[in-house]
Each structure stands twice: as C-alpha cells, then as structure tokens.
C-alpha cells in the first residue's frame, strides 16, 4: 500500500510540475495592435506567462499606413514609455525622467519605428518602482507615445496581459514539502 501511495504521489508531482513548467517556457509572442489615424500601433511581450523573476521583453512599434510622410513629434525625449499595472494601478515605469529636447521622427508611407529605438526589445526584470520583486498573479504591460509622467497624455496606448507563476524549483519544493507532510500524517 505504501509503495502504491508513493508511486501515486510521484506521478501527481510530475503532472503538477508539467502544468506549470510548460506554459512558462512557451515562446509564442503575446501581442496587441490597433489602427488609429493611419497608424498601426503594436505592442508585444515575448510571451504571456513568466516564471517569477524572469525577464520580460517588450517591443512597441508604430507604422505609418498612410500615403504621405508623417512626422511624430514630442516635446521631450524619449518619446515612448512602457509601464506595468496591477488591477489598474501603475506599479512600474520604464522611463521616469525625460531630456527636455524635442523629438521628431519622420515616417515614410509604410515605414515603421520600434521603441526603444536603440537595441529593442526593452527588458524588464520584474522589479517595481519601489525596488521590490513582483508577486505572483496577473499584470498588464502597457506602452504608448508620449513624454510625460502623466500616462493619460500618451497616444497609441496598448495593453497586453501577463501572468507570473512560481518558478519550477520553488513549486517543486512546495509540492515535495506537501507530500512529506501528507506522508508523515498518514504514518502517525
């Protein structure tokens, strides 16, 4: 009986780990886009589910879908921002200060610009604005064009949801601890 219980618990552990490991290792991009005033705005994270502490890669792209060259202007630099929200509250911003130098980006018909302009994608380490590692759960990653601490002033704002799960080693330790407690309870 003990051997059957041990094998059953081992199979349960392997199945539970598989449920959590597979989604976090999926590599399909997580994206959203919208069309507005002859522009396509596009936001992408490298995936939708992350292990706790894993880097989140973000890319924001603006494409001119019109027939004429368009100039995107901002009063300060950089002219973009990424931010994260938990239940509608901003918990992190990529850009917290701006250079007071105007920005102009000319986009030819069909041309795109990706943000950040130098070395995309932007990489975030899941540390919030108070220097704390995020907790487990659901978050929204947002991006837009603008140069202000007031995020409501941004154009082309898009959002993609992400989920943060326990990293596999922590989950495995929790499951092993639970199995040990269950085994100890059954033996007494």
C-alpha positions in Angstrom: 0.0 0.0 0.0 2.8 2.4 0.9 4.6 1.7 -2.4 1.3 2.4 -4.4 0.9 5.7 -2.4 4.5 6.7 -3.1 4.1 6.0 -6.8 0.8 7.9 -7.0 2.3 10.9 -5.2 5.3 10.9 -7.5 3.1 10.8 -10.6 1.0 13.6 -9.1 4.1 15.7 -8.5 5.3 15.2 -12.1 1.9 16.1 -13.5 1.7 19.2 -11.4 5.1 20.4 -12.4 4.3 19.8 -16.0 1.3 22.1 -15.8 3.4 25.0 -14.5 6.6 24.5 -16.4 5.1 24.1 -19.9 3.3 27.5 -20.1 6.2 29.5 -18.7 8.5 28.0 -21.4 6.2 28.7 -24.3 7.7 31.1 -26.7 4.7 32.5 -28.7 4.7 36.3 -28.6 1.9 38.0 -26.7 0.7 41.0 -28.7 -2.0 43.6 -29.3 -2.4 46.2 -32.0 -4.8 48.9 -33.1 -5.3 51.2 -36.1 -5.8 54.9 -35.5 -5.4 57.9 -37.8 -3.4 56.0 -40.4 -1.1 54.5 -37.8 -0.8 50.9 -36.7 0.3 50.7 -33.0 1.7 47.4 -32.0 2.8 46.1 -28.5 4.5 42.7 -27.9 5.9 40.8 -25.0 8.0 37.7 -25.7 5.3 35.5 -24.1 2.2 35.6 -21.9 3.3 33.5 -18.9 6.5 34.1 -16.9 8.3 32.4 -14.1 8.8 34.7 -11.1 11.9 36.8 -11.6 12.2 36.1 -15.3 13.0 39.0 -17.7 10.0 40.4 -19.7 11.0 41.5 -23.2 8.8 44.3 -24.6 8.6 45.9 -28.1 6.4 48.8 -29.2 6.1 49.6 -32.9 4.4 52.4 -34.8 3.8 52.1 -38.6 2.6 54.8 -41.0 -0.2 53.2 -43.0 -1.0 56.5 -44.9 0.1 57.7 -48.3 2.2 60.6 -47.1 5.2 61.1 -44.9 4.2 61.8 -41.3 6.3 63.4 -38.6 5.8 62.2 -35.0 6.7 64.9 -32.5 7.2 65.0 -28.8 8.4 67.9 -26.6 10.9 65.7 -24.7 13.0 62.5 -25.2 12.4 59.6 -25.1 9.0 59.9 -26.8 7.8 56.5 -25.6 7.2 54.6 -22.4 6.4 51.1 -21.1 4.6 50.6 -17.8 3.1 47.8 -15.8 -0.2 47.9 -13.9 -1.8 45.6 -11.3 -5.5 46.0 -11.1 -5.4 49.4 -12.8 -2.6 50.8 -10.5 0.7 51.7 -12.1 3.5 49.7 -10.3 6.4 50.3 -12.7 7.5 52.7 -15.5 10.4 52.2 -17.8 11.1 55.9 -18.2 10.9 58.1 -15.1 12.7 61.2 -16.4 13.0 62.9 -19.8 15.5 65.1 -21.6 13.9 68.4 -22.5 14.9 68.2 -26.1 12.2 67.9 -28.7 12.0 64.7 -30.8 10.9 64.4 -34.4 10.6 61.1 -36.2 9.7 61.2 -39.9 7.8 58.1 -41.1 7.5 57.4 -44.8 4.4 55.6 -46.1 4.7 52.0 -44.9 7.6 52.7 -42.6 7.8 51.6 -39.0 9.8 52.7 -36.0 10.4 50.4 -33.0 10.8 51.5 -29.4 13.1 51.7 -27.8 14.9 52.9 -30.9 18.3 51.6 -29.7 18.6 47.9 -29.0 15.0 46.8 -29.0 13.4 45.0 -27.2 13.1 46.7 -23.8 13.9 44.2 -21.0 12.2 44.5 -17.6 13.4 42.4 -14.6 10.0 42.4 -12.7 11.2 44.9 -10.1 8.6 47.6 -9.3 9.2 51.3 -8.8 9.8 50.6 -5.0 12.6 48.1 -5.9 10.5 45.1 -4.9 10.2 41.9 -6.9 6.6 41.5 -8.1 4.4 38.9 -6.6 2.6 36.1 -8.4 -0.5 36.9 -10.4 -1.9 38.8 -13.4 -0.5 42.1 -14.6 -0.9 44.4 -17.6 2.0 45.7 -19.7 1.3 48.9 -21.5 3.1 51.2 -23.9 2.4 54.4 -25.7 3.9 57.5 -27.4 4.4 60.5 -25.1 6.9 62.3 -22.9 5.2 62.9 -19.6 4.8 61.5 -16.2 1.1 61.7 -16.8 0.4 58.5 -18.6 -3.1 59.7 -19.7 -1.3 62.1 -22.1 0.1 59.3 -24.2 -1.1 58.4 -27.7 -1.5 54.9 -29.2 -1.7 53.2 -25.7 -1.9 49.4 -25.9 -2.0 46.7 -23.2 -1.2 43.0 -23.1 -1.8 40.8 -20.1 0.9 38.7 -18.5 0.8 36.1 -15.7 3.6 35.4 -13.3 3.8 31.9 -11.8 6.2 30.3 -9.3 9.5 29.3 -10.8 9.6 25.5 -11.2 12.2 24.8 -8.4 10.0 26.7 -5.8 6.9 24.9 -7.0 8.7 21.5 -6.8 9.9 22.2 -3.2 6.4 23.2 -2.2 4.9 20.1 -3.6 7.6 17.9 -2.0 7.0 19.6 1.3 3.3 18.9 1.0 3.9 15.3 0.1 6.2 14.9 3.0 3.6 16.3 5.4 0.9 14.1 3.9 3.1 11.0 4.3 4.0 11.9 7.9 0.3 12.5 8.7 -0.6 9.0 7.2 2.2 7.3 9.1 1.1 8.6 12.5 
